[in-house]
Every structure is written in C-alpha cells, then in structure tokens.
Amino acid sequence: MLPAAQLLVLAGLVVANPLRIDRESAVLRLLSLGLLGLIVLSTGWSAVLLVRELVSGRDVAATTLLAAGAGIWLTTVLTFALVFWELDRGGPAARAAGTHEHPDLVFAQMQTPGLAPADWEPRFGDYLYLAFTNATAFSPTDVLPLTHKAKAAMAAESTITLVVVLLVLARAVNVLG
C-alpha cells in the first residue's frame, strides 16, 4: 500500500508542476510533505520488519542481514536528507524566496563570517552530509537544530539508524560466531 500511495502522490506532484517545483504553492507543499511523510513511514516500517526478523530467532545468513541493514541505513540517510532539505526554512522554494527569517538548521558557514561568502546557502549536498553524520554519530556534528521539528527529525533518524546498526551487527556477529 505504501509504494502505491507514494506513486500516487508523486504523480500528483509531476502533474501539478512537471518541470521543476520552483514556486511556493500550498498544495504542492502539502503534496511534497505528504510524499515525504510516506517515505519516512515506509523507511521506519522497513526497520520494524527487519527488527522483527532479527528477534524471531530464524536462521538467516549474516550476509543477508548485513545487506538488509545496510540498505535500510542508506535509505534512512537519503530519506532524512530530503526531510532536512524540505524542513529548513520552509523548504527549497521558501528558502529561494527568502520568506523565512529564521532557519531550522544552522550550518557552520552561517555562524562564522569569513568561512563562506556572505550569501552562502545550504544546498542538497549539505543536507545529505547532515543526514550522513547524524546517522553515523547519532547526533548533530556541525549543524545545529534550532526548532522542535528539526530536533524531532534528527532524533527520529538517529533512533532508526541506531536500532538498525546495533541489532543487525549484534545478530550478524552472533550468526558469524
């Protein structure tokens, strides 16, 4: 059901704006956030299914567990990169328009004059790096979450990745031993 719902929302986004979502539209924003919510839900559900498989006690090859865990971990990183990208200052269209005065996430380049040009703005790669470091360190490294929703998103990503990493590694080590 989740993949079908995701495809339906994605089709709606493409029909509404087939070239590029570059304008602020409440409908497009809601569709984008809805699709992202479905992606987060399916990523979390995949982690739940993996945990259920791990604790079931069935014989599963270590390589299968490691591959499944790595897939979920990578999907979680990519998913939360999109979450952070959509979350910060109202999303990419609002950031481009400069409609939000205060950021949800503060990058080092925004805090210290001289580290970057005065008009520096985070790009998707910066949000991907944030998601990667949050998934490996289980905490913010050089990006500070300022709002409750940014903190909640970082906590959700850390929780999913921590559970996947710890349980998959523990089970794989058990299977290998």
ABEGO torsion letter per residue (X at the ends): XAAAAAAAAAAAAAAABAABBABBBAAAAAAAAAAAAAAAAAAAAAAAAAAAAAAAGBBBBAAAAAAAAAAAAAAAAAAAAAAAAAABGGEAAAAAAGABABBABBBAAAABBGABBAABBBBAAAAAAAAAAAAAAGBBAABBBABAAAAAAAAAAAAAAAAAAAAAAAAAAAAAX
